[in-house]
Amino acid sequence: MQGRQHKNSSQIWKMGHKSLYPFLCVLLFSIPRITLSQDLSNVGDQKPISLDGSLTLSVTKYSVAGAIARRPPTSWTIVGSPTLGIYGISFPFTFILSDQESSFRQPFDQFGVSPSYKWITLHLGYNSLTYSKYTLAGITFLGAGIDINPEPLRFSMMYGRFQRAVEMDTASTQTYSYVQPAYKRMGLAAKVGFGSQTSFIDFIYLHAADDSTSLMRRPDSLNIFPEENTVFGINTRVKIIEPLAFESEVAASFFTRDLRSPVFDSSSIPKSLQSLVTIKSSTSLLVAANAAIVFTLPHFTTRIGYERIEPDYNSLGAYYYTSDVENYTIAPGFDLFQNKFRASGSVGIQHDNILKTKISQTNRVIGSGNISINPAPVFGIDLNYTNYSTGQATTHLLSSDTGQYRVRNVSQSASVTPRVILISTETSNSFILSVSQQAYTDLNPVTQASANSQTTTGSFNYNLSFLKTGMNIGASILYADTKQATTKTGLRGLTVNGSKSFFENKLSLGGSLGFTRSSIATNSSINYTTNTINESLNSSFRVSTQGTVSLSIYATENSSTVTNATPFTEIIATLSYSHNFSF
């Protein structure tokens, strides 16, 4: 068996598959991945068929002076979101009709339904299930599954397509339209366990394999090969005594990078394992595990955890893993004075190179703390602090290496957020202040001059609401400064806003005015400033119980001292009508 250095083709296709289709008139029925659940025990009380939703028609005017137009002068859009109901099961849809040429990802048209009756649940169509962190962990599949949980029995099983075949696009020469090829992948997973939600043990099996004949052209030149994966996992949670519990997840993954590779000499492999796994020359066996002790009292809890994921650990039932990592963490938390004081935190030690196969090893210390103080309903304050330190040292001393740390840095951040909320029978006042500072300190004397940085940010928000008249007034202030090497950047901003409702909330008017200034200064006397003014007006009128007319206007004025920068003004106005329907 051997290790592997490759990318998960499922991950690449799911995250990077781009098929761009331009249309003069776009009618896109884009049905996002929807998993619907319904208890069939009361299906007789549901309405047989229903249809409700909304339809919005919009016309937008656009103008710009001093810059290149980002959109046409006039455009229109029709957006619909009908929902079809059949005996209480909802089937939501979304469509967009526009005059604009559009580029978009291939429509997903994914739909799934999960009806249930007492302790039996079916999963049909597109769904995602999670058996454990290291086996079947939320990947989307097209197929069927079933959960049977008559406590204390715990049983679940699924079978479906994890990935569809995608042919290599040999005609495209443009990187942004390149299609990542992928083999068709089918998967089977099952979970058998015993217990309840608080104490249980589960045994998990996963097998996924690519169809090596599903592509006409082999993408071997791209290091994409038909893969196969078998994972065995055990999950458990045991209540030792009333406040103390133990939980763990363990998984062993047999990952075959190229299922066309020759079969490995199996004389040293147990026959019981040979019946479940086919070991080939490109197969690797890797392990991932975590365990924790959880101690819980009425006002105190702590969790002591450990996690180890070996290098290149992978499961085709998940999208992504951070591998080659070992973590030790402790996370306590408590509250006092009837929950008026709450505190929590965590401290962890992390390192890579757990199999000692790298020349260097990276060590990290991660700490964080949070305090929330709420002595009275009118006042509260939140305090947060994080500290991340990283050090890298060689594991094999070379002649030119002293064994000292080559990389050492510390990242720190702290924030304070006090708030005051005053509520009476007529008004509501809120004052929220937030101040934070972030610092990155490079302890390497060679690179610290250019790497060290410090950022200070602050914001203040005020809002006044007149509860009886429907009027709201607000203002916000923004401040930010960053220093790194010889460069200093700054941001200052002020925004005021207001809104008012009339005629028993049938008519609503609102607007805002904001000003921001950003600056860049260097030691070489290079200074730039950019000023931006943002204005907005919006209104809506409810013409009936189902229809609303809205008008919004946004304007931006921008000027800058950057060489050859031209001031510009941009205005966008949108008139729309929305209609809600129900049949």
Protein Blocks (a to p, Z undefined) as FASTA:
>chain_A
ZZdddddfklmmmmmgccddddfbdcddddddddddddfklmmmpcfbaceddddddddd
dddehiacfbdfbdcdddddddddeehiacdddddddfbdcdddddfkiadddddehjac
cdehjddddfbfklcghiacddddddddddfbdcddddddfbdcddddfkbccfklpccd
ddddddddddddeddfkbccddddddddddfklpfbdcklnopacdddddddddddddfb
lmlccddddddddddfblkbccddfklpcfklmmmpccdfkbccddddddddddddfkbc
cddddddddehiacfkbfbdcehiadddddddddeehhlaccddddddddehknopafbd
cddddddddddddfbfkbccdddddddddddddfbdcfklghiafbdcdddddddddddd
dddfkbccdddddddddddddfbfklmmmmgccddddddddddddfknopacdddddddd
ddehjbccddddddddddddeehhlaccdddddddddddddfkopacddddddddddddd
dfbfkbccdddddddddddfbehiacdddddddddddddddZZ
